[in-house]
Amino acid sequence: MAKKYNCEKNGIPYFRKTKTIGHKSDGTPVKKEFYGDGEKDCDRQIEEYMDKIKSGLNISIENLTIEQGMHIWLFDVLLHSKNIKSASFEKHECNYRHYIKNREIGYIKIQNAISLPFQRYYNDLYKNGIYLFNSTNKEKKHVSVTSNKIFDLNKTLRAFFSYCVKEHYTLDNPCLLSKIEIPGNADGEEDETDEGNDIQVFNEQELNIIKNNLKYIENQNNTFNIMIQLGFITGLRIGELLGLKKKFITNSIVKVRNTLKKAKVYDTADTYHRELKLIRPKSKTSIRTVNYPENFYSILQLYFKEQEKKWKKNNLTFNDDSLIFTTQNCKPIDSANFNRAWRRFLKRIEIPYKKPHSIRDLYATTLVRRGAKLHDVKSMLGHSSIQITEKYYIFVFPEDKSKTANLIRDFVSL
């Protein structure tokens, strides 16, 4: 039976029907036109549309794409939320800018979203990588995309679709892990690299040289020296040290409550600047209390007197709410400036460069070598997962491995 058509649009024949989909507050009916490839197709569209209304979907945004919706979610919702940390927002915004905006996946309508297009997109990212725009040199660069990065991207999309479900933009979250497989090689390949090879520590000779160059010297600026020493005996992250206030340190403990970070501050959705901000630590477990050797407190008292003089010189008062590590003008120290000072320090004492995180690495590996329990080290480092702490137990010095191997030397038959 031939299909029936009753109108033409852009030279294409359609069957058109008008349906009342609701009423305004004054009782006036709200009508919508449907165009189908024949009467049955038109009736199917009407039925699907009315089912969406009955299920509570917000029909007014039926043409909203993932890219458009995510922009609204980021800059009209998350950016102003007191519950979203700046680091979390930056991660979501970065994923949106690199992997959603102006990408095919971003053009999908939210109400049409199903899991398969995302699965195919992830598979392609893992297999072929992606070209990303470098805002510094204005060039595109091809980069590989790891399983971890895809997991992180899916986390952003999962959070976005959870918002969409809550707002009745869609009925389902297509990026739930129960519906998506993160691509990767489950079988693995032969790996000849050393586990824990991202850990950098100083040997005994290097450590002695460093310690001898960090001694407190009266009538000098000891800010850098005290910060390094405190890092060695507490394992605090650089941002945590830079964000440390006087009221959070006593004669035997340090309370970690802030971290100093150069965060993005958005002026508009398209423009931003960076400024140093005291923010909450990266995870709940990062909010912690760390004990340190009591004999260091006498040095800290000398250092606090030094700070009182410096702050008074700048017509300021050094009090409990003051940062203990600041510039000569009593301003917060940028981590980039600390990194440069750290590099100059190692060069001056002729020790090969190791990243600033090596201060924390040395703290952790020293505790391990001296018999500290895994859960105690996890707590003092503020790790969110025991697996993160375990890498310090995997990484041991060659002499430690040799001693361990010799524990079963009596098994050898001579």
Protein Blocks (a to p, Z undefined) as FASTA:
>chain_A
ZZddfbdeehiacddddddfbdcfkopacddddddebjklmmmmmmmmmmmmmnopafkl
mmpcfklmmmmmmmmmmmmpckbcfklmmmmmmmmmmmmgopaklmpcfklpcfklmmmm
mmmmmmnopadddfklopacdddddfklmmmmmmmmmmmmmmmmmnopafbdfkbfklpc
ceddfkopadfbdehilbccddfklmmmmmmmmcccehiafklmmmmmmmmmnopafklm
mmpcfklpcfkbccdfbdcddddddfblmbccddddddddfbfklpccddddfklmmmmm
mmmmmmmmmmmmnopacdfklcfbdcfkopacdfklmmmmmmmmmmmnopacddfklmmm
mmmmmmmmnopafklmmmmnopabfklmmmmmmpccfklmmmmmmmmmmmpcZZ
